[in-house]
Amino acid sequence: MGLTALQEQGHGLGGVVGEYRGLTTTLHFGDPQAEFAALRSGCGVYDLGYRAKISLKGGDRVRWLNGMVTNNIRDLAQGHGVYAFLLNPQGHILGDLYAYNRGDSIIVDTDRNQVEKMLSVFDHYIIMDDVEVANLTESVTALGIMGPKSREVLSAAGFSISEMTPLQIAESNSAAGAMPCALVRGEYMDFQSHELWLAPGEVRKVWDALVAQGAAPVGSEAIETHRIVSGIPLYGVDIRDRELPQETEQARALNFNKGCYVGQEIVERIRSRGAVHRKFSGFVSDSGQPIAAGSKIVFGEKDVGEVTSVASLRSPNPERTVALGYLRRDAAVPGREILLGGVPGRLVSLPVTNDDLCSHGSAVRLPA
């Protein structure tokens, strides 16, 4: 298990170190719940060294990738990105990715633990196409910065910040005043987030500059809590190669007007028939009892689904648990009481809100 670039320069970084998404990074800096609060109501900076970058060049790169993934690459404007799935011919999900049009190239951004499989699939389908594939993972790393004060912190650290639309990418100067880096606007409008793509040798200097301007260091445990409360599935955990695209409820990954791609026939057949049998869903439990990923979801003494991700939210009495998982569509009634591995819970819409966390007049308040 390797280190992220930030961890390789981690002398004096602090925090508890462990494995996240296949690499060693900081799990927390002392209080994961306070770090989660920083992401929601202040500003937090976190390690994205577990992400990988793949470059696609050549005259056929746009046409070829458009025929490989579920979203529209053909009409993607320069300086913008989209989220997409990579499917097998049976329509099952082999991986997920973001694709960014960088003018003379397309940059594919995915988790590092997906890279080998993705490169193998790419190699299999490049036959007579003018497409050059390069793995940039060792030469590019990333930091994330999130929260309502994140633009203020970025600006104070020396970054030129303009209004950007979700998944827009632009050149910027690093806070260390050295090589340029890429600034990427996060995908979701509900919270302010950016990514900084930069050379591994720059990452610690930029991290220190952001912390010096008020960004709270945030570890992977708080990132996971934010992801789960926000209802964002993770490939390899919530999305696996047995899932079909529409089961994941990620309409943002699909475009039905782009033409043919690998697995498109199955996706279109599901759309024309109107439904799949399962749907990605959110759950809340007020019991304070632990719930494990992989637990069965039971309604009316019947197994109707499974839990895939779990996060706990601190509360005086009791602790709340937020979970993600798959539920049979005929059981997916908002507010329905169910059992999550034998623990009482209820079905909620995603993302989870303060109202979803209410119980008998009390609630765990999500940071604003």
Legacy VTK file of the C-alpha trace (Angstrom):
# vtk DataFile Version 3.0
C-alpha trace
ASCII
DATASET POLYDATA
POINTS 368 float
0.000 0.000 0.000
1.614 3.243 -1.141
1.558 6.746 0.297
-0.201 9.744 -1.160
2.132 12.528 -2.285
1.101 14.604 0.730
1.957 11.752 3.088
5.361 11.352 1.444
6.019 14.952 2.554
4.151 14.419 5.805
6.783 15.367 8.418
4.962 17.522 10.948
1.583 17.043 9.239
0.076 15.370 12.316
-3.046 13.262 12.572
-3.780 9.549 12.633
-2.647 7.781 9.489
-4.305 4.781 7.821
-5.614 3.309 4.579
-8.246 5.034 2.453
-9.172 3.974 -1.076
-6.049 1.861 -1.360
-3.450 4.433 -0.229
-2.058 5.667 3.070
-3.384 9.090 4.073
-4.545 10.901 7.223
-7.729 9.421 8.689
-8.295 12.330 11.064
-6.493 15.180 12.816
-8.006 14.534 16.242
-11.756 15.142 15.911
-13.496 13.808 12.771
-16.826 15.400 13.754
-15.234 18.862 14.056
-13.550 18.291 10.692
-16.919 17.370 9.187
-18.341 20.600 10.630
-15.529 22.584 8.972
-16.524 21.181 5.579
-20.138 22.198 6.082
-19.877 25.542 7.876
-16.312 26.824 7.500
-13.464 25.673 5.303
-11.598 22.384 5.246
-8.634 21.201 3.163
-8.062 17.510 2.501
-5.795 15.092 0.661
-6.979 13.872 -2.772
-3.825 11.910 -3.482
-5.889 8.741 -3.939
-7.223 10.170 -7.212
-5.542 9.350 -10.535
-5.259 11.178 -13.860
-5.165 9.596 -17.329
-4.436 11.668 -20.440
-6.050 10.904 -23.802
-4.548 12.548 -26.883
-4.811 11.970 -30.619
-7.255 12.940 -33.338
-9.836 10.271 -32.427
-9.844 10.851 -28.658
-13.251 12.596 -28.501
-15.072 10.196 -30.822
-13.455 7.168 -29.179
-14.177 8.116 -25.542
-17.708 9.151 -26.484
-18.195 5.564 -27.668
-16.841 4.173 -24.407
-18.701 5.976 -21.602
-22.290 6.794 -20.645
-22.126 10.592 -20.827
-21.688 13.045 -23.697
-18.022 13.658 -24.536
-18.716 14.736 -28.116
-20.305 18.060 -27.087
-18.159 18.722 -24.011
-16.916 22.324 -24.108
-13.260 23.083 -23.534
-12.548 23.738 -19.890
-15.499 21.654 -18.664
-16.053 18.127 -17.398
-18.720 15.447 -16.957
-19.242 12.434 -14.717
-19.708 9.075 -16.465
-19.723 5.301 -16.090
-17.611 2.807 -17.993
-19.727 -0.285 -18.745
-19.240 -3.794 -20.046
-21.383 -5.001 -22.988
-23.947 -6.399 -20.509
-24.472 -2.916 -19.070
-22.786 -3.538 -15.722
-20.548 -0.825 -14.285
-16.804 -1.412 -14.658
-15.836 1.957 -13.175
-16.711 5.617 -12.839
-14.783 8.692 -13.923
-14.781 12.394 -14.637
-13.692 13.465 -18.133
-12.383 17.009 -18.708
-11.876 18.655 -22.093
-8.459 20.329 -21.852
-8.291 21.409 -25.493
-5.469 19.281 -26.856
-6.331 16.379 -24.549
-9.029 14.797 -22.438
-8.097 14.178 -18.804
-9.808 11.241 -17.113
-9.990 11.551 -13.318
-10.773 8.430 -11.267
-9.726 6.616 -8.093
-6.241 5.098 -8.200
-7.634 1.666 -7.385
-9.549 1.752 -10.682
-6.629 2.752 -12.902
-5.243 -0.649 -13.875
-8.647 -2.007 -14.863
-9.519 1.193 -16.730
-6.256 1.210 -18.664
-6.784 -2.451 -19.557
-10.307 -1.735 -20.868
-9.028 1.265 -22.834
-6.249 -0.820 -24.377
-8.735 -3.536 -25.357
-10.954 -1.106 -27.280
-8.276 1.007 -28.980
-7.782 -0.833 -32.266
-7.131 1.407 -35.270
-8.021 4.599 -33.407
-5.675 7.561 -33.141
-5.728 7.672 -29.339
-2.665 7.999 -27.115
-3.145 6.994 -23.486
-0.783 8.189 -20.750
-1.024 7.501 -17.015
-0.272 10.810 -15.229
-0.865 9.457 -11.735
2.721 9.794 -10.527
3.145 13.310 -11.932
-0.115 14.907 -10.720
-1.685 14.928 -7.265
-4.573 16.925 -5.810
-5.958 18.696 -2.770
-9.616 19.386 -2.030
-10.978 22.481 -0.317
-14.609 22.734 0.765
-16.959 24.940 2.748
-18.710 28.322 2.519
-15.433 30.101 3.347
-13.320 28.149 0.836
-13.203 30.845 -1.853
-12.133 33.382 0.747
-9.320 31.087 1.891
-8.194 30.315 -1.664
-8.060 34.001 -2.501
-6.104 34.815 0.671
-3.641 32.044 -0.201
-2.896 33.669 -3.569
-5.251 31.894 -5.956
-7.169 33.856 -8.552
-10.808 32.817 -8.025
-13.579 33.693 -10.464
-17.134 32.424 -10.743
-17.030 28.869 -12.080
-19.763 26.438 -13.010
-19.753 22.867 -11.644
-16.946 20.744 -13.141
-15.329 23.723 -14.815
-11.522 23.585 -14.892
-9.131 26.515 -15.294
-5.447 27.295 -14.911
-4.301 29.047 -11.757
-1.073 29.819 -9.936
-0.104 27.739 -6.942
-0.079 29.357 -3.536
3.612 28.473 -3.300
4.264 30.857 -6.211
5.942 28.179 -8.294
4.469 26.010 -11.023
0.910 26.545 -12.255
-1.855 24.225 -11.194
-5.390 23.468 -12.333
-8.389 24.655 -10.309
-11.543 22.530 -10.640
-14.992 23.558 -9.380
-16.802 20.787 -7.526
-19.788 19.065 -9.075
-22.452 19.850 -6.482
-24.094 23.252 -6.053
-25.295 22.543 -2.497
-21.815 23.103 -1.083
-18.824 25.130 -2.228
-15.869 22.920 -3.173
-12.806 23.021 -5.402
-9.935 20.743 -6.322
-6.345 21.818 -6.919
-4.379 19.632 -9.333
-0.660 20.171 -8.940
2.771 18.569 -9.064
3.559 16.253 -6.115
6.512 18.431 -5.133
4.197 21.402 -4.589
1.497 19.752 -2.519
2.892 20.286 0.993
3.673 23.969 0.359
0.147 24.567 -0.948
-1.372 22.624 1.971
0.563 24.742 4.477
-0.439 27.965 2.700
-4.142 27.062 2.842
-3.954 26.050 6.515
-2.149 29.305 7.296
-5.110 31.211 5.811
-7.666 29.410 7.973
-8.476 26.101 6.272
-8.967 23.323 8.814
-7.003 20.120 8.081
-9.541 17.381 7.351
-8.992 13.626 7.209
-10.665 10.880 5.233
-13.138 9.946 8.002
-14.825 13.353 7.765
-14.756 13.144 3.966
-16.570 9.805 4.218
-19.188 11.245 6.575
-19.788 14.143 4.189
-20.055 11.755 1.240
-22.589 9.523 2.946
-24.762 12.350 4.334
-24.708 13.898 0.843
-25.835 10.616 -0.722
-22.852 10.284 -3.059
-22.076 6.645 -3.930
-18.483 5.403 -4.007
-17.339 2.963 -6.672
-16.167 -0.305 -5.152
-18.357 0.260 -2.082
-21.811 1.495 -3.141
-21.350 0.916 -6.870
-19.994 -2.493 -7.866
-19.636 -4.348 -11.121
-22.965 -6.123 -10.560
-24.904 -2.839 -10.544
-26.755 -1.431 -13.540
-26.555 2.353 -14.105
-30.187 3.162 -13.333
-30.050 1.207 -10.059
-27.520 3.728 -8.732
-29.911 6.710 -9.168
-27.025 8.666 -10.749
-28.830 10.312 -13.657
-25.919 12.782 -13.822
-23.822 10.000 -15.389
-26.213 9.253 -18.265
-26.970 10.946 -21.577
-29.618 9.431 -23.848
-28.939 11.582 -26.911
-25.222 10.992 -27.479
-25.296 7.914 -29.697
-23.873 4.443 -29.221
-21.407 3.325 -26.556
-20.413 0.062 -24.904
-23.400 -1.219 -22.870
-25.792 1.383 -24.342
-28.313 -1.198 -25.550
-28.947 -2.403 -21.987
-29.208 1.137 -20.589
-31.686 2.112 -23.306
-33.713 -1.066 -22.790
-34.053 -0.282 -19.067
-35.168 3.251 -19.882
-37.761 2.096 -22.428
-39.213 -0.450 -20.007
-39.431 2.147 -17.279
-37.711 0.696 -14.212
-35.186 -1.508 -12.509
-35.967 -3.644 -9.466
-33.630 -1.892 -6.988
-32.714 1.709 -6.230
-29.898 3.414 -4.340
-31.373 4.862 -1.134
-30.633 6.599 2.157
-31.517 5.557 5.708
-31.359 7.050 9.204
-31.364 5.232 12.541
-31.885 6.953 15.925
-31.209 3.838 18.008
-27.537 4.464 18.755
-26.852 0.817 17.895
-24.067 -0.020 15.409
-24.983 -0.924 11.828
-22.498 -2.706 9.596
-22.038 -2.337 5.869
-23.356 -5.493 4.239
-26.281 -5.794 6.660
-29.620 -6.936 5.283
-32.515 -4.484 5.139
-35.773 -6.065 6.311
-39.368 -4.910 5.919
-42.337 -7.049 6.879
-40.022 -9.977 7.704
-38.669 -9.985 4.147
-35.173 -9.101 2.949
-35.664 -6.049 0.730
-32.134 -4.695 0.375
-28.624 -4.264 1.750
-26.544 -1.577 3.463
-23.403 -0.469 1.600
-22.047 2.547 3.599
-22.499 3.794 7.166
-21.615 7.019 9.013
-22.304 8.122 12.600
-23.229 11.658 13.634
-22.390 12.774 17.147
-25.358 13.586 19.362
-25.865 13.964 23.117
-28.605 11.332 23.166
-28.684 9.199 21.122
-26.128 9.008 18.333
-27.631 8.983 14.832
-26.492 6.677 12.055
-26.819 7.543 8.366
-26.574 4.692 5.879
-26.630 4.168 2.142
-27.690 1.036 0.316
-29.985 -0.613 -2.194
-33.677 -1.209 -1.665
-36.325 -2.976 -3.694
-38.370 -0.329 -5.493
-41.665 -1.701 -4.200
-40.389 -1.130 -0.641
-38.935 2.338 -1.278
-41.564 4.491 0.433
-40.074 7.661 2.033
-40.365 7.572 5.819
-40.995 3.838 5.916
-39.732 2.102 9.046
-37.344 -0.763 8.286
-34.660 -2.852 10.008
-31.011 -2.351 9.086
-29.214 -5.483 10.224
-31.841 -5.829 12.954
-31.523 -2.162 13.997
-34.604 0.078 13.632
-34.329 2.776 10.987
-36.284 4.614 8.328
-35.975 5.418 4.655
-35.072 9.043 3.786
-34.471 10.985 0.600
-30.942 11.962 -0.415
-29.135 14.107 0.508
-29.949 13.730 4.198
-31.331 16.898 5.818
-31.836 18.105 9.394
-35.513 17.165 9.142
-34.503 13.581 8.356
-32.519 13.460 11.603
-35.421 14.531 13.817
-36.652 12.025 16.377
-39.285 12.680 19.061
-38.715 16.407 18.951
-34.907 16.309 19.020
-32.371 16.268 16.207
-28.733 16.110 15.377
-28.122 19.383 13.568
-26.030 19.186 10.443
-23.573 22.093 10.273
-25.045 24.890 8.168
LINES 1 369
368 0 1 2 3 4 5 6 7 8 9 10 11 12 13 14 15 16 17 18 19 20 21 22 23 24 25 26 27 28 29 30 31 32 33 34 35 36 37 38 39 40 41 42 43 44 45 46 47 48 49 50 51 52 53 54 55 56 57 58 59 60 61 62 63 64 65 66 67 68 69 70 71 72 73 74 75 76 77 78 79 80 81 82 83 84 85 86 87 88 89 90 91 92 93 94 95 96 97 98 99 100 101 102 103 104 105 106 107 108 109 110 111 112 113 114 115 116 117 118 119 120 121 122 123 124 125 126 127 128 129 130 131 132 133 134 135 136 137 138 139 140 141 142 143 144 145 146 147 148 149 150 151 152 153 154 155 156 157 158 159 160 161 162 163 164 165 166 167 168 169 170 171 172 173 174 175 176 177 178 179 180 181 182 183 184 185 186 187 188 189 190 191 192 193 194 195 196 197 198 199 200 201 202 203 204 205 206 207 208 209 210 211 212 213 214 215 216 217 218 219 220 221 222 223 224 225 226 227 228 229 230 231 232 233 234 235 236 237 238 239 240 241 242 243 244 245 246 247 248 249 250 251 252 253 254 255 256 257 258 259 260 261 262 263 264 265 266 267 268 269 270 271 272 273 274 275 276 277 278 279 280 281 282 283 284 285 286 287 288 289 290 291 292 293 294 295 296 297 298 299 300 301 302 303 304 305 306 307 308 309 310 311 312 313 314 315 316 317 318 319 320 321 322 323 324 325 326 327 328 329 330 331 332 333 334 335 336 337 338 339 340 341 342 343 344 345 346 347 348 349 350 351 352 353 354 355 356 357 358 359 360 361 362 363 364 365 366 367
